[in-house]
Amino acid sequence: MAHNPSKAYFISDLHLGASYFNNPRRAEQRVVAFLDSIKEDAAEIYLLGDVLDYWFEYRYAVPRGYVRFFGKLAELSDKGIAITWLIGNHDIWIFDYLPGELGVKVVDGSFVKQIMGKSFYLSHGDNVGERPLSFRIIRSVFRNRLCQQLYASIHPRWTIPFALGWSKSSRHKDIVTPPYQGKDKEPLMQFAETHAQSHTDIDYYVFGHRHVLVKEQLSQGAQAVILGEWISMFSYAVFDGNELKLCKYEPENML
């Protein structure tokens, strides 16, 4: 089948490799099946952070795992599909290995992109809006270059189990993802509403991070979406040049 790209896809918070998955291999296979299902009409794919539950690139070694997922990204990239990976708060420590090996563009922070004639503000979401002080402190420590160098000096047999245990504890305590309580109480929506007032050229705001699936109309006229997650929701957004739709991936053979 010929590659006839016509759509842009947005997906976030896959948390591949997380210890709280009952079947991590099945979780990875589901994502790979989704990517395979869109490869003929995808012009662009945006991974909006927390794609991996933990990742740290050492100078001469990389963590094990993710072979099927990385292989599919490389295949799609080689096919000519533009893949952009926004760093989240779990997959912070991506340096040069993944961009070089997979042919993906890695972005740290928010950015604005023209997609099929529309202006998109894209962000994982951990760096905008109101955030707890404790979260901001941890985020700054994790991104500090000296702290990264000190962490890299510890053998992976200690750092990887520690990091995965931290992630599992945080998810069970529901620290990061309180339930959605409406546009007026949602920090990401509040940020988008305020930002849109002085950036009237933005058509869409797309966020990850919060693990809720939401689409709201802003007063300025733009739309804002939060992409959900791939722990139990398996959600994504797709843009065809006219409309940004929120969808769920539920193939019969993967249910």
C-alpha positions as CSV (number, residue, x, y, z in Angstrom):
1,M,0.0,0.0,0.0
2,A,1.4,3.4,-0.9
3,H,2.1,5.9,1.8
4,N,-0.4,8.7,1.4
5,P,0.1,11.0,4.4
6,S,-2.8,13.2,5.3
7,K,-3.1,13.4,9.1
8,A,-1.2,14.4,12.2
9,Y,-1.4,12.2,15.4
10,F,-0.8,13.2,19.0
11,I,-0.2,10.7,21.8
12,S,1.2,11.0,25.3
13,D,1.8,9.3,28.7
14,L,2.4,5.8,27.4
15,H,4.6,5.1,30.5
16,L,6.2,2.1,28.8
17,G,8.2,0.0,31.1
18,A,6.3,1.0,34.2
19,S,6.3,-1.6,37.0
20,Y,2.6,-1.1,37.7
21,F,1.6,-2.7,34.4
22,N,0.4,-6.2,34.9
23,N,1.8,-7.1,31.5
24,P,4.5,-4.6,30.3
25,R,5.0,-6.6,27.1
26,R,1.4,-6.3,26.2
27,A,1.3,-2.6,26.9
28,E,4.2,-2.1,24.4
29,Q,2.6,-4.4,21.8
30,R,-0.6,-2.3,22.0
31,V,1.3,0.9,21.3
32,V,3.2,-0.7,18.4
33,A,-0.1,-2.0,16.9
34,F,-1.5,1.5,17.1
35,L,1.5,3.0,15.4
36,D,1.3,0.3,12.7
37,S,-2.3,1.1,12.2
38,I,-1.7,4.7,11.3
39,K,1.5,4.4,9.3
40,E,-0.3,4.8,5.9
41,D,-2.0,8.1,6.6
42,A,0.3,9.7,9.2
43,A,2.3,12.7,7.9
44,E,3.4,13.6,11.4
45,I,3.4,12.0,14.9
46,Y,3.8,13.9,18.1
47,L,4.7,12.1,21.3
48,L,3.9,14.5,24.0
49,G,6.0,13.2,26.9
50,D,6.2,10.4,29.5
51,V,6.4,8.0,26.6
52,L,8.8,5.9,28.7
53,D,8.2,5.6,32.4
54,Y,11.9,5.9,33.0
55,W,14.9,6.6,30.7
56,F,18.5,7.6,31.4
57,E,21.2,7.6,28.8
58,Y,24.6,6.8,30.1
59,R,27.6,7.7,27.9
60,Y,28.3,4.1,26.8
61,A,25.1,2.3,27.8
62,V,21.3,2.6,27.5
63,P,18.6,0.9,29.5
64,R,17.3,-2.5,28.2
65,G,13.9,-3.0,26.7
66,Y,11.5,-1.1,24.4
67,V,12.9,-3.0,21.3
68,R,9.6,-3.4,19.5
69,F,8.6,0.2,20.2
70,F,11.9,1.7,19.1
71,G,11.9,-0.5,16.1
72,K,8.5,0.7,15.0
73,L,9.5,4.4,15.5
74,A,12.6,3.8,13.4
75,E,10.5,2.1,10.7
76,L,8.0,5.0,10.6
77,S,10.9,7.5,10.5
78,D,12.6,5.7,7.7
79,K,9.2,5.8,5.9
80,G,9.3,9.6,5.9
81,I,6.9,10.2,8.7
82,A,8.1,13.2,10.9
83,I,8.2,12.2,14.5
84,T,8.6,14.7,17.3
85,W,9.1,13.6,20.9
86,L,8.5,16.1,23.7
87,I,10.3,15.4,26.9
88,G,8.1,14.8,29.9
89,N,8.8,14.5,33.6
90,H,9.4,10.8,33.4
91,D,11.6,10.6,30.2
92,I,13.6,13.7,31.1
93,W,17.0,12.2,30.4
94,I,17.0,11.8,26.6
95,F,20.2,13.1,25.2
96,D,21.6,12.1,21.7
97,Y,21.0,8.3,21.5
98,L,17.3,8.2,20.6
99,P,17.4,11.1,18.1
100,G,20.4,9.6,16.4
101,E,19.2,6.0,16.3
102,L,15.5,6.5,15.6
103,G,15.5,9.7,13.5
104,V,13.1,11.5,15.8
105,K,13.2,15.2,16.8
106,V,13.4,15.6,20.6
107,V,12.0,18.9,22.1
108,D,12.5,19.9,25.7
109,G,9.7,22.3,26.7
110,S,6.7,23.8,24.9
111,F,6.7,25.0,21.3
112,V,4.4,26.3,18.6
113,K,4.2,24.4,15.3
114,Q,2.3,25.1,12.1
115,I,0.5,21.8,11.2
116,M,-1.6,21.7,8.0
117,G,-2.2,25.4,8.1
118,K,-3.2,25.7,11.7
119,S,-1.1,26.9,14.7
120,F,-0.6,24.4,17.5
121,Y,0.8,25.1,21.0
122,L,2.3,21.7,22.1
123,S,3.5,20.9,25.6
124,H,3.8,17.9,27.8
125,G,2.2,20.1,30.5
126,D,4.6,19.7,33.4
127,N,6.2,23.1,32.7
128,V,3.1,25.3,32.5
129,G,0.2,26.2,34.7
130,E,0.0,26.1,38.5
131,R,2.1,23.3,39.9
132,P,2.8,22.3,43.5
133,L,6.1,23.7,45.0
134,S,7.3,20.1,45.7
135,F,6.8,19.2,42.1
136,R,8.7,22.3,40.8
137,I,11.6,21.6,43.2
138,I,11.9,17.9,42.1
139,R,11.7,19.0,38.4
140,S,14.5,21.5,38.8
141,V,16.7,18.9,40.6
142,F,16.1,16.3,37.9
143,R,17.0,18.8,35.2
144,N,20.1,20.1,36.9
145,R,23.2,19.2,34.9
146,L,25.4,18.5,38.0
147,C,22.7,16.3,39.5
148,Q,22.5,14.4,36.3
149,Q,26.3,13.8,36.3
150,L,26.2,12.6,39.9
151,Y,23.3,10.3,39.1
152,A,25.1,8.9,36.1
153,S,28.1,7.9,38.3
154,I,25.9,5.4,40.1
155,H,25.6,1.9,38.6
156,P,22.3,1.3,36.7
157,R,21.6,-1.8,38.8
158,W,20.8,0.6,41.6
159,T,19.4,3.6,39.8
160,I,16.9,1.8,37.5
161,P,15.0,-0.1,40.3
162,F,15.0,3.0,42.4
163,A,13.5,5.1,39.6
164,L,10.8,2.5,38.7
165,G,9.9,2.1,42.4
166,W,9.5,5.9,42.8
167,S,7.3,6.0,39.7
168,K,5.1,3.2,41.0
169,S,4.7,4.9,44.4
170,S,3.8,8.2,42.9
171,R,1.1,6.6,40.7
172,H,-0.5,4.7,43.5
173,K,-0.6,7.9,45.6
174,D,-2.3,9.7,42.7
175,I,0.0,12.7,43.3
176,V,0.2,13.9,39.8
177,T,-3.3,13.2,38.4
178,P,-6.2,14.5,40.5
179,P,-9.6,14.1,38.6
180,Y,-10.7,16.7,36.1
181,Q,-13.0,19.3,37.7
182,G,-13.8,21.5,34.8
183,K,-12.1,24.2,32.7
184,D,-12.1,26.8,35.5
185,K,-10.3,24.6,38.0
186,E,-7.9,22.9,35.6
187,P,-4.4,24.4,35.7
188,L,-3.6,23.5,32.1
189,M,-6.9,24.9,30.8
190,Q,-6.3,28.1,32.9
191,F,-2.9,28.5,31.4
192,A,-4.3,28.0,27.9
193,E,-7.1,30.5,28.5
194,T,-4.6,33.1,29.7
195,H,-2.0,32.4,27.0
196,A,-4.6,32.6,24.3
197,Q,-5.7,36.1,25.2
198,S,-2.3,37.5,24.1
199,H,-1.6,34.9,21.4
200,T,-4.7,35.0,19.2
201,D,-2.9,33.2,16.4
202,I,-3.0,29.9,18.2
203,D,-5.7,27.5,17.0
204,Y,-5.1,24.5,19.3
205,Y,-3.4,23.8,22.6
206,V,-2.4,20.2,23.1
207,F,-1.2,18.8,26.5
208,G,-0.3,15.5,28.1
209,H,0.7,14.9,31.7
210,R,-2.6,15.0,33.4
211,H,-4.0,11.5,32.4
212,V,-7.4,12.9,31.6
213,L,-9.1,13.0,28.2
214,V,-10.6,16.5,27.7
215,K,-11.5,18.9,24.9
216,E,-12.5,22.4,25.7
217,Q,-13.4,25.6,23.8
218,L,-11.5,28.6,25.0
219,S,-13.1,32.1,25.1
220,Q,-10.7,33.4,22.4
221,G,-11.9,30.7,20.0
222,A,-9.0,28.2,20.2
223,Q,-9.5,24.7,21.4
224,A,-7.5,23.0,24.2
225,V,-7.1,19.2,24.6
226,I,-5.5,17.0,27.2
227,L,-4.6,13.6,25.6
228,G,-5.4,11.1,28.4
229,E,-3.0,8.1,28.8
230,W,-2.1,4.6,27.7
231,I,-2.3,2.8,31.1
232,S,-6.0,2.1,30.7
233,M,-7.5,4.7,28.4
234,F,-5.5,4.2,25.2
235,S,-6.4,7.6,23.9
236,Y,-5.0,9.9,21.2
237,A,-5.8,12.9,19.0
238,V,-5.8,13.1,15.3
239,F,-5.9,16.2,13.0
240,D,-7.0,16.0,9.4
241,G,-6.5,19.7,8.5
242,N,-10.0,20.6,9.5
243,E,-10.8,19.1,12.9
244,L,-8.9,17.9,15.9
245,K,-10.6,14.7,17.2
246,L,-10.0,12.8,20.4
247,C,-10.2,9.0,19.9
248,K,-9.5,5.7,21.7
249,Y,-7.6,2.7,20.3
250,E,-9.5,-0.5,20.9
251,P,-8.6,-3.2,18.4
252,E,-10.6,-6.4,19.0
253,N,-7.5,-8.6,19.2
254,M,-5.9,-6.4,21.9
255,L,-8.9,-6.1,24.3
